[in-house]
Amino acid sequence: MSKQLHKNFTDGQVKLLLKSYIDKEIKINYILQILRIKRSRFFELLTKYRNDPDNFSIQYERNTSNYRIDREIEANIIQELKIEKDLIKAKEVPIKWYNYSYIKDLLEQKYNQKVSLPTIIDRAKRNNFYFPQSYNKFHR
């Protein structure tokens, strides 16, 4: 069973439990056991229910995606990966593979943009700026 309350119960089910608690029909320990929540979360829900019982909802309200980065940051990552690719292709430069940590540091210093290393590697793979490990062993 999922940890999130909104995935396990409907608004109506939680409303019924809260109303039963307010009417002193069931005890708090029973509700905590059923909903699998702690006392603090229960009282948050109870306060929310008492403030507006008609519009009470436990549904999760996310306005933006958690996995998106700003377009400007993505453009800068790709731009720096292109520069790195040109250096790798140049025969006179002794660079043989991408240095994603350098790109991460460069984004922080040059553009004042903080990006995780896995994000940079993911964008490199998506945009064909990536050599598999076996490629590095046999080329150059």
PyMOL commands that set and color helices and strands:
alter all, ss='L'
color gray80, all
select helices_A, chain A and resi 5-8+11-22+28-35+39-51+71-89+100-111+117-126+133-138
alter helices_A, ss='H'
color red, helices_A
deselect
rebuild
show_as cartoon
